[in-house]
Amino acid sequence: MATHPESFHSTPGARFNRIDKRVRSREKTHKNRYYVNNFARAYRSWLVPYIKSRLQSESFRPVLSFLYTDLRCNVDCHYCYIQDKTILGMDMQVAKDAVDWLHSVGCRVLAYMGGEPLVRKSFIIELTRYAAEKGFFVYLPTNGILMDKEFIDEIGRAGVSTINLAVDAVEQHEGLPKYFNRIKSQFEYLVQQEHQYGYITFLNINITDNNIDEVRELTEIAHEYGIATDYHINEPPLIKYDSYEHEEDGGWISEKRFQQVDEIVDWLMDKNRDGYPMVNSLEHLRAMKSFIRHEQHPWPCRAGELSMIIRLDGSFAPCFELYNENEDWGNIYDGPKFDRIKLAARKRICSPHCLSTCNFQVTHYTSSGLHWLQWIAKHAYANMFGVS
């Protein structure tokens, strides 16, 4: 795992070429057991609950749940509107009650959200252990800045399934404090320990007005380290957040960048077809072009049906974008109140203005049995034969 100590310097096009040859030619050394175990875990936590949800379609049985543990964060990304340093994080009892409720309705995928989950590392380790022991596929998104070797080993032993590193650039940009060179040493140790603990690592990249030129580089870095990628297209909030201070400088895609975005999307689609492991479907990447031009049509979002979020106090919302909405969607103690007719009407209004990567993938991969099996294969075998 050793690499040349020199960080990426000079022009964007030259930085990646400075990666040590030992890294460029590096291949993962995972044994088949690693892939078999990940396939079995994905089968139990994704496929079986989905099948049961279809067999009991009149009941609310989410397949994918997002648990907000904190709204606080250690950085200030200008495009992020869900953060508030004044609000205390989720209580551990509420968190465990949420896991118990999800377990009772058949959900087996638990994804943390924030803020930055690692502002309370011991909380995340304890909750991960609790959920993993109940058979959950635990998904940890983080900017990686607060990670260290001790935490990586502890969260690995606790049973985390996937670690999603949010990295938007190679070097720092205004409003984009999550950059690769800031967390390079943590990243390399994280990838190194995959084989010991069995988790999957991937990079999460938000395409903004300010980092388009570096999306290619980050994609190639991930590929050379043998990990997958996940892409978002930067989008402004759908509703008002009083604590949000960057409405005017959030890095929203401007018209002068449309051609650049088109070119990077076409490049990503080519890499997807070439076998670069990506969370995104080709349909999602393609939709980015119409989305930035405000030409997107309503799409059949499954938020509040197959996916949901749990707020800090244990109350529900359909999705991230509606976290701050006042509608009573239920809670972990009284049960869900997701009215399908109301949700459908709400989505006809909001879906043309939203391209949620998570919910778009849920929609895509549940549109057919073949697509759902492809999703399972992605989680298990992406590094074996490049499923994308």
FIVEX-106352 format. One line per 3 residues: number of its first residue (from 1); their letters; for each residue x, y, z of C-alpha. Coordinates in Angstrom, 3 decimals, decimal comma, always signed. Layout:
N
NUM = a = X Y Z | ...
END
This chain:
388
1 = mat = +0,000 +0,000 +0,000 | +2,974 +2,333 +0,216 | +2,934 +5,240 -2,203
4 = hpe = +5,348 +8,017 -3,032 | +5,111 +10,665 -0,290 | +4,840 +13,468 -2,827
7 = sfh = +1,296 +14,788 -2,992 | -0,458 +15,734 -6,221 | +0,950 +19,003 -7,534
10 = stp = +1,048 +21,182 -10,679 | -1,733 +21,203 -13,276 | -4,867 +19,066 -12,894
13 = gar = -3,931 +16,931 -15,880 | -0,483 +16,152 -14,477 | -1,354 +15,393 -10,869
16 = fnr = -2,648 +11,874 -11,424 | +0,418 +11,015 -13,519 | +2,535 +11,526 -10,402
19 = idk = +0,976 +8,586 -8,594 | +3,647 +6,035 -7,835 | +3,872 +3,220 -10,385
22 = rvr = +3,375 +0,686 -7,603 | -0,087 +2,168 -7,034 | -0,922 +2,520 -10,730
25 = sre = -0,244 -1,154 -11,350 | -1,741 -2,251 -8,054 | -4,467 -4,892 -7,962
28 = kth = -6,470 -6,004 -4,957 | -5,418 -9,245 -3,368 | -8,794 -10,215 -1,925
31 = knr = -9,480 -13,907 -1,910 | -12,728 -15,325 -3,270 | -14,013 -15,594 +0,300
34 = yyv = -14,190 -11,783 +0,491 | -16,499 -11,612 -2,537 | -18,584 -14,592 -1,509
37 = nnf = -19,148 -13,098 +1,944 | -20,154 -9,749 +0,465 | -22,512 -11,416 -1,952
40 = ara = -24,130 -13,389 +0,872 | -24,469 -10,256 +3,003 | -25,987 -8,298 +0,114
43 = yrs = -28,357 -11,184 -0,643 | -29,597 -11,313 +2,972 | -29,896 -7,579 +3,524
46 = wlv = -30,972 -6,284 +0,093 | -32,571 -9,007 -2,014 | -34,512 -11,012 +0,583
49 = pyi = -36,105 -7,911 +2,218 | -37,012 -6,563 -1,233 | -38,734 -9,806 -2,205
52 = ksr = -40,642 -9,813 +1,082 | -41,652 -6,181 +0,566 | -43,164 -7,089 -2,806
55 = lqs = -44,969 -10,105 -1,364 | -46,431 -7,874 +1,352 | -46,897 -4,776 -0,783
58 = esf = -49,799 -3,469 +1,316 | -47,521 -3,140 +4,356 | -44,827 -0,518 +4,799
61 = rpv = -41,579 -2,465 +4,452 | -38,698 -0,158 +3,502 | -35,614 -1,794 +2,023
64 = lsf = -33,265 +1,156 +2,559 | -33,252 +3,408 +5,644 | -31,208 +6,513 +6,404
67 = lyt = -30,616 +7,400 +10,043 | -29,600 +10,964 +10,882 | -27,256 +10,697 +13,854
70 = dlr = -26,009 +14,316 +13,815 | -26,600 +17,577 +11,974 | -23,248 +18,909 +13,132
73 = cnv = -20,252 +18,769 +10,815 | -16,520 +19,468 +11,043 | -16,373 +21,260 +7,668
76 = dch = -18,464 +23,787 +5,754 | -19,223 +22,574 +2,228 | -21,060 +25,421 +0,546
79 = ycy = -23,543 +23,120 -1,168 | -24,594 +21,365 +2,058 | -27,813 +22,696 +3,575
82 = iqd = -28,483 +20,037 +6,244 | -26,146 +20,954 +9,057 | -26,622 +22,760 +12,339
85 = kti = -23,947 +22,944 +15,028 | -26,497 +24,031 +17,640 | -28,585 +20,832 +17,604
88 = lgm = -27,566 +17,864 +19,726 | -27,164 +14,550 +17,969 | -29,447 +11,551 +18,237
91 = dmq = -29,741 +9,903 +21,648 | -28,368 +6,351 +21,757 | -31,630 +4,931 +23,057
94 = vak = -33,548 +6,552 +20,185 | -30,947 +5,162 +17,766 | -31,287 +1,607 +19,097
97 = dav = -35,078 +1,929 +19,158 | -34,896 +2,978 +15,508 | -32,804 -0,089 +14,647
100 = dwl = -35,292 -2,291 +16,520 | -38,243 -0,745 +14,672 | -36,543 -1,175 +11,290
103 = hsv = -35,790 -4,784 +12,162 | -39,460 -5,350 +13,049 | -40,640 -4,161 +9,604
106 = gcr = -38,086 -6,254 +7,735 | -35,551 -3,567 +6,808 | -31,924 -4,710 +6,922
109 = vla = -30,029 -1,765 +5,411 | -29,018 +1,047 +7,758 | -27,239 +4,085 +6,309
112 = ymg = -26,009 +6,855 +8,580 | -26,530 +10,484 +7,588 | -25,553 +13,931 +8,870
115 = gep = -23,882 +16,349 +9,237 | -20,800 +14,259 +9,727 | -21,428 +10,987 +11,592
118 = lvr = -17,878 +10,853 +12,931 | -18,267 +13,921 +15,141 | -19,226 +11,158 +17,632
121 = ksf = -17,052 +8,207 +16,703 | -17,790 +6,112 +19,794 | -21,538 +6,544 +19,153
124 = iie = -21,161 +5,247 +15,594 | -19,029 +2,286 +16,673 | -21,513 +1,222 +19,348
127 = ltr = -24,536 +1,622 +17,080 | -22,807 -0,204 +14,219 | -22,053 -3,138 +16,482
130 = yaa = -25,664 -3,197 +17,702 | -27,098 -3,102 +14,165 | -24,600 -5,555 +12,674
133 = ekg = -25,405 -8,095 +15,374 | -29,040 -7,867 +14,244 | -28,058 -8,637 +10,667
136 = ffv = -28,018 -5,116 +9,213 | -25,970 -4,016 +6,229 | -24,436 -0,887 +7,829
139 = ylp = -23,449 +1,904 +5,471 | -21,183 +4,688 +6,758 | -20,812 +7,894 +4,719
142 = tng = -18,069 +10,227 +5,956 | -15,733 +12,937 +4,745 | -12,933 +10,863 +6,296
145 = ilm = -11,198 +13,790 +7,956 | -11,872 +12,538 +11,499 | -10,905 +8,963 +10,657
148 = dke = -7,698 +7,470 +11,996 | -6,247 +3,962 +12,039 | -7,740 +3,182 +15,435
151 = fid = -11,242 +4,103 +14,291 | -10,903 +2,183 +11,027 | -9,980 -0,970 +12,926
154 = eig = -12,742 -0,461 +15,497 | -15,482 +0,164 +12,921 | -14,211 -2,833 +10,949
157 = rag = -14,461 -5,068 +13,996 | -17,917 -3,635 +14,756 | -19,178 -5,040 +11,446
160 = vst = -19,564 -2,088 +9,068 | -20,470 -3,212 +5,531 | -19,651 -0,188 +3,368
163 = inl = -17,695 +3,018 +3,910 | -18,507 +5,848 +1,525 | -15,831 +8,557 +1,422
166 = avd = -17,110 +11,935 +0,250 | -14,305 +13,533 -1,772 | -14,997 +16,364 -4,221
169 = ave = -11,524 +17,358 -5,414 | -7,863 +16,403 -5,344 | -6,796 +19,703 -3,789
172 = qhe = -8,850 +22,203 -1,792 | -11,179 +24,636 -3,559 | -13,259 +27,459 -2,161
175 = glp = -16,349 +25,913 -0,610 | -15,051 +22,349 -1,194 | -13,055 +21,331 +1,906
178 = kyf = -13,356 +17,574 +1,199 | -10,333 +16,824 -0,964 | -8,291 +13,692 -1,548
181 = nri = -4,886 +14,886 -0,378 | -6,398 +15,885 +2,959 | -7,312 +12,280 +3,750
184 = ksq = -4,884 +10,330 +1,588 | -3,189 +8,466 +4,462 | -6,528 +7,520 +6,066
187 = fey = -7,866 +6,469 +2,676 | -4,943 +4,163 +1,968 | -5,218 +2,464 +5,351
190 = lvq = -8,980 +2,104 +4,873 | -8,495 +0,343 +1,536 | -5,655 -1,751 +2,960
193 = qeh = -7,889 -3,097 +5,754 | -10,752 -4,145 +3,476 | -9,514 -7,714 +3,270
196 = qyg = -9,266 -8,060 +7,047 | -12,749 -6,788 +7,909 | -14,666 -7,500 +4,715
199 = yit = -16,178 -4,038 +4,145 | -16,397 -2,250 +0,795 | -14,945 +1,234 +0,201
202 = fln = -15,980 +3,712 -2,476 | -15,615 +7,407 -3,305 | -18,630 +9,719 -3,392
205 = ini = -18,159 +12,715 -5,709 | -20,505 +15,697 -5,978 | -20,224 +17,396 -9,382
208 = tdn = -20,405 +21,147 -8,771 | -19,697 +24,303 -10,727 | -16,228 +24,377 -9,161
211 = nid = -14,783 +20,859 -9,505 | -15,760 +19,577 -12,957 | -12,139 +19,390 -14,099
214 = evr = -11,205 +17,066 -11,220 | -13,997 +14,490 -11,555 | -11,936 +12,525 -14,076
217 = elt = -8,920 +12,492 -11,792 | -10,877 +11,284 -8,784 | -12,471 +8,577 -10,917
220 = eia = -9,075 +7,340 -12,097 | -7,650 +7,461 -8,573 | -10,519 +5,282 -7,339
223 = hey = -10,039 +2,903 -10,259 | -6,318 +2,538 -9,638 | -6,962 +1,714 -5,994
226 = gia = -9,580 -0,824 -7,058 | -12,651 +0,828 -5,528 | -15,983 +2,026 -6,907
229 = tdy = -17,380 +5,548 -7,313 | -20,705 +7,275 -6,796 | -21,695 +10,594 -8,422
232 = hin = -24,156 +13,325 -7,567 | -25,026 +16,394 -9,578 | -25,081 +19,440 -7,313
235 = epp = -28,625 +20,582 -6,608 | -30,026 +23,426 -4,479 | -32,414 +22,660 -1,594
238 = lik = -36,084 +22,190 -2,391 | -37,240 +23,856 +0,821 | -36,012 +26,662 +3,079
241 = yds = -33,407 +26,002 +5,802 | -32,932 +28,938 +8,170 | -29,409 +27,861 +9,107
244 = yeh = -28,212 +27,623 +5,487 | -25,852 +30,476 +4,568 | -24,660 +29,628 +1,049
247 = eed = -27,700 +29,870 -1,195 | -25,827 +32,261 -3,484 | -22,470 +30,445 -3,585
250 = ggw = -23,409 +26,778 -3,314 | -21,635 +25,755 -6,508 | -24,859 +25,127 -8,443
253 = ise = -24,196 +24,274 -12,089 | -24,280 +27,453 -14,190 | -25,233 +27,646 -17,853
256 = krf = -21,656 +28,354 -18,904 | -20,697 +24,913 -17,482 | -23,355 +22,889 -19,302
259 = qqv = -20,989 +21,755 -22,060 | -18,319 +20,725 -19,535 | -20,864 +18,725 -17,555
262 = dei = -22,082 +17,042 -20,743 | -18,523 +16,036 -21,571 | -17,759 +14,639 -18,122
265 = vdw = -21,078 +12,751 -18,063 | -20,306 +11,218 -21,473 | -16,847 +10,249 -20,204
268 = lmd = -18,324 +8,674 -17,062 | -20,827 +6,716 -19,141 | -17,990 +5,401 -21,295
271 = knr = -16,070 +4,337 -18,189 | -19,215 +2,721 -16,802 | -19,546 +0,668 -19,991
274 = dgy = -15,830 -0,182 -19,821 | -16,367 -1,826 -16,440 | -15,388 +0,881 -13,973
277 = pmv = -17,499 -0,032 -10,919 | -20,019 +2,747 -10,269 | -23,087 +2,970 -8,078
280 = nsl = -24,823 +5,079 -10,719 | -26,803 +3,505 -13,514 | -26,320 +4,798 -17,040
283 = ehl = -29,854 +6,197 -16,834 | -28,950 +8,304 -13,812 | -25,811 +9,688 -15,426
286 = ram = -27,726 +10,478 -18,608 | -30,445 +12,293 -16,635 | -27,870 +14,747 -15,269
289 = ksf = -27,820 +16,549 -18,613 | -31,524 +17,343 -18,612 | -31,537 +18,054 -14,876
292 = irh = -29,017 +20,901 -15,027 | -31,039 +22,473 -17,863 | -34,279 +22,279 -15,799
295 = eqh = -35,775 +19,939 -18,410 | -36,297 +16,884 -16,220 | -39,715 +15,239 -16,207
298 = pwp = -41,329 +13,716 -13,094 | -39,902 +10,287 -12,322 | -41,278 +7,441 -10,136
301 = cra = -39,326 +8,113 -6,935 | -39,814 +5,377 -4,292 | -39,026 +7,556 -1,240
304 = gel = -41,491 +6,834 +1,555 | -42,130 +3,426 -0,009 | -38,887 +1,473 -0,391
307 = smi = -36,623 +4,083 +1,193 | -37,060 +6,502 +4,086 | -35,180 +8,642 +6,584
310 = irl = -35,336 +8,786 +10,373 | -34,689 +12,187 +11,923 | -32,758 +12,879 +15,135
313 = dgs = -35,881 +12,576 +17,292 | -37,064 +9,332 +15,696 | -39,629 +10,949 +13,398
316 = fap = -39,888 +10,009 +9,730 | -39,558 +11,787 +6,413 | -39,581 +10,340 +2,903
319 = cfe = -36,164 +11,654 +1,831 | -33,235 +13,982 +2,557 | -34,702 +16,832 +0,536
322 = lyn = -37,847 +16,901 +2,692 | -36,056 +16,610 +6,035 | -37,239 +20,054 +7,129
325 = ene = -40,836 +19,711 +5,921 | -43,504 +19,966 +8,641 | -45,697 +17,116 +7,390
328 = dwg = -46,261 +14,389 +9,996 | -44,958 +11,213 +8,355 | -44,936 +9,168 +11,583
331 = niy = -42,179 +8,016 +13,946 | -40,533 +4,896 +15,339 | -42,911 +4,733 +18,317
334 = dgp = -46,269 +5,336 +16,640 | -45,500 +3,866 +13,235 | -45,458 +5,307 +9,692
337 = kfd = -47,970 +7,714 +8,175 | -46,809 +7,653 +4,565 | -49,974 +8,240 +2,579
340 = rik = -49,312 +6,971 -0,939 | -51,737 +9,369 -2,615 | -50,221 +12,391 -0,848
343 = laa = -46,704 +11,167 -1,595 | -47,480 +10,666 -5,279 | -48,878 +14,196 -5,528
346 = rkr = -45,837 +15,624 -3,703 | -43,408 +13,768 -5,974 | -45,056 +15,070 -9,137
349 = ics = -44,055 +18,515 -7,898 | -40,618 +17,824 -6,424 | -39,136 +15,077 -8,634
352 = phc = -38,503 +17,369 -11,645 | -36,269 +19,428 -9,330 | -34,471 +16,529 -7,662
355 = lst = -32,019 +13,929 -8,932 | -31,326 +12,085 -5,674 | -28,685 +9,483 -6,422
358 = cnf = -29,931 +7,121 -3,693 | -33,597 +7,279 -4,609 | -32,974 +7,282 -8,351
361 = qvt = -30,963 +4,058 -7,961 | -33,685 +2,507 -5,806 | -36,191 +3,312 -8,554
364 = hyt = -33,931 +1,986 -11,295 | -32,844 -1,217 -9,594 | -36,344 -2,145 -8,444
367 = ssg = -37,841 -1,623 -11,884 | -37,076 -5,251 -12,772 | -35,754 -8,420 -11,178
370 = lhw = -32,706 -8,314 -13,449 | -31,824 -4,803 -12,290 | -32,140 -5,813 -8,636
373 = lqw = -29,790 -8,780 -9,139 | -27,373 -6,362 -10,798 | -27,457 -4,205 -7,648
376 = iak = -26,602 -7,226 -5,498 | -23,735 -8,096 -7,825 | -22,412 -4,552 -7,620
379 = hay = -22,079 -4,759 -3,871 | -20,388 -8,127 -3,947 | -18,362 -8,532 -7,105
382 = anm = -17,540 -5,108 -8,524 | -13,836 -5,639 -8,038 | -13,891 -9,158 -9,440
385 = fgv = -15,383 -8,514 -12,849 | -16,208 -4,824 -13,019 | -19,971 -4,941 -12,702
388 = s = -21,418 -1,512 -13,415
END
